[in-house]
Amino acid sequence: MGNKGVKRDRLVAQNHLSSLLLMVGFQALALTTICIALWLWDTEAAMCALLGGVIGVVIQIYFATKLLLTPSVQNHEDLVRSVYLGETIKLSLIVVSFTLSLILVEALKESKNFFWFFIAFMVSMLVSWLAPLRSGANASE
């Protein structure tokens, strides 16, 4: 019985890792497309978009690895507590990252550059929200 549990845990870990890699791949593809298109139009806007996208990707990778590295919990309360703590830290990192970016990057003080910064950030977040839906579709097949 214990051997089946170990195999199941390995399959779950492999599924989580493939979901994480899928999410990062989709985020990289979306950000690359945005930045190439913007680079042709305005290099400063492209750099701001890249910064916003990188912030989103790094924060989502933190959150995903936090959840993946959480040991198997037997208790639903511990799982919920872990997710809430991860979300709280993620939101704090977003606030700090945005604040530092706005203070340190002069180009973000122009509204068009901030627009692209925010759009790329939101695309990276949207991709990470939609990637689990895709991996869930594979699990149900």
C-alpha positions in Angstrom: 0.0 0.0 0.0 2.9 2.4 0.8 4.5 1.7 -2.6 1.3 2.9 -4.4 1.3 6.1 -2.3 4.9 6.8 -3.3 4.1 6.2 -7.0 1.0 8.5 -6.7 3.1 11.2 -5.1 5.7 11.0 -7.8 3.0 11.3 -10.5 1.5 14.3 -8.8 4.9 15.9 -8.5 5.6 15.3 -12.2 2.2 16.7 -13.1 2.9 19.8 -11.0 6.3 20.3 -12.6 5.0 19.9 -16.1 2.3 22.5 -15.3 4.9 24.9 -14.0 7.0 24.4 -17.1 3.9 24.9 -19.3 3.0 28.1 -17.5 6.6 29.5 -17.8 6.7 28.6 -21.5 3.4 30.3 -22.2 4.5 33.4 -20.3 7.8 33.6 -22.1 6.0 33.2 -25.5 3.4 35.9 -24.6 6.1 38.3 -23.3 8.4 37.7 -26.2 5.6 38.5 -28.7 4.7 41.7 -26.9 8.3 42.9 -26.6 9.2 42.2 -30.2 6.1 44.0 -31.5 6.8 47.0 -29.2 10.5 47.0 -30.1 9.6 47.6 -33.7 7.4 50.5 -32.6 9.1 52.0 -29.5 12.1 50.6 -27.7 11.5 52.4 -24.5 7.9 51.0 -24.3 9.3 47.5 -25.1 11.8 47.7 -22.2 9.0 48.8 -19.8 6.8 45.9 -21.1 9.7 43.5 -20.5 10.1 44.8 -17.0 6.4 44.4 -16.2 6.4 40.9 -17.7 9.5 39.8 -15.8 8.0 41.0 -12.5 4.9 39.0 -13.2 6.8 35.8 -14.2 9.2 35.9 -11.3 6.4 36.4 -8.8 4.3 33.6 -10.3 7.3 31.3 -10.3 7.8 32.1 -6.6 4.2 31.3 -5.8 4.1 28.1 -7.9 7.4 26.8 -6.3 6.1 27.7 -2.9 3.1 25.5 -3.4 5.1 22.7 -5.0 7.6 22.6 -2.3 5.0 22.6 0.5 5.1 19.1 1.9 2.0 16.9 1.4 -0.5 18.2 3.9 -3.0 15.8 5.4 -5.2 18.6 6.7 -7.2 21.0 4.5 -6.7 23.8 7.0 -2.9 23.6 6.5 -3.3 23.7 2.8 -5.6 26.7 2.9 -3.2 28.4 5.3 -0.3 27.8 3.0 -2.2 29.1 -0.1 -3.2 32.2 1.8 0.3 32.9 3.1 1.7 32.4 -0.5 -0.9 34.8 -1.9 -0.2 37.4 0.8 3.6 37.2 0.1 2.9 37.3 -3.7 0.7 40.5 -3.3 3.3 42.1 -1.1 6.0 41.3 -3.7 3.8 42.9 -6.4 3.4 46.1 -4.4 7.1 46.3 -3.6 8.1 45.6 -7.2 5.7 48.1 -8.7 6.8 50.8 -6.1 10.5 50.2 -6.8 9.9 50.2 -10.5 8.0 53.5 -10.4 10.6 55.1 -8.3 13.7 53.8 -10.1 12.7 53.7 -13.8 12.3 57.1 -15.2 10.6 55.8 -18.4 7.6 54.5 -16.4 6.6 58.1 -15.5 5.3 58.4 -19.1 1.7 57.1 -19.3 2.3 55.1 -22.5 5.2 53.3 -21.0 3.4 52.5 -17.8 0.5 51.2 -19.9 2.7 48.7 -21.6 4.4 47.8 -18.3 1.0 47.0 -16.8 -0.3 45.2 -19.9 2.7 42.9 -19.9 2.4 42.3 -16.2 -1.3 41.4 -16.6 -0.6 39.1 -19.6 1.9 37.2 -17.5 -0.7 36.9 -14.7 -3.4 35.9 -17.1 -1.3 33.1 -18.6 -0.5 31.8 -15.2 -4.3 31.7 -14.4 -5.1 29.9 -17.6 -2.3 27.4 -17.6 -3.8 25.2 -14.8 -7.0 25.0 -16.9 -5.0 23.4 -19.7 -3.3 21.0 -17.4 -6.6 20.1 -15.8 -8.0 19.3 -19.3 -5.1 16.8 -19.7 -5.8 15.2 -16.4 -9.5 14.6 -17.2 -8.6 12.8 -20.5 
